[in-house]
Amino acid sequence: MFITVTTSRPKPDQFEKIETFLSKFLPRLEQQSGVVAIYHYVRPERGDDTTLVIWENQEAVKNYREGSLIQEAVAFEKELNLPSTREGYPLAYATSFEA
């Protein structure tokens, strides 16, 4: 498995716009081949937000990053002038659990 981490530091007035965008974007991302799970959280007191995606393998990430869906996220970030950091790592340990 592989994990990607996307982080940004929105301005306070951007959080609502981001949540609206993600409410439509993340369900479509979840439908991408190879997505195992998605977690998104916001820490307004620290001024950041993070999206974690667990993928079946690095090839699935590569296919997503070469596809059109990520271009929507990049365009949205440019529209808000919101720099984001995207990282990816092989997942060393994972376990299933019931929430």
QUIFEN-V632362 format. One record per pair of residues at least 12 apart in sequence whose ideal C-beta (glycine too) atoms are under 7 Angstrom apart, sorted by the first residue. I is the first residue (numbers start at 0). GAP is how many residues later the second one is. Records with the same first field share a line. If there is no record, write none. Layout:
I->GAP  GAP
This chain:
0->35  53  54  55  56  90  93
1->53  55  56  59  86  88  89
2->49  51  85  86  88
3->49  51  57  82  83  84
4->45  47  82
5->44  45  78  80
6->41  43  77  78
7->40  41  74  75  76
8->38  39
9->39  72
13->66  68
14->27  29
16->63
17->31
20->55
21->18
24->47  48
25->12  14
27->41
28->40
31->32  37
32->27  30
33->21  22  23  26
34->18  20
35->18  19  20
36->17
37->13  15
38->13
53->37
60->27
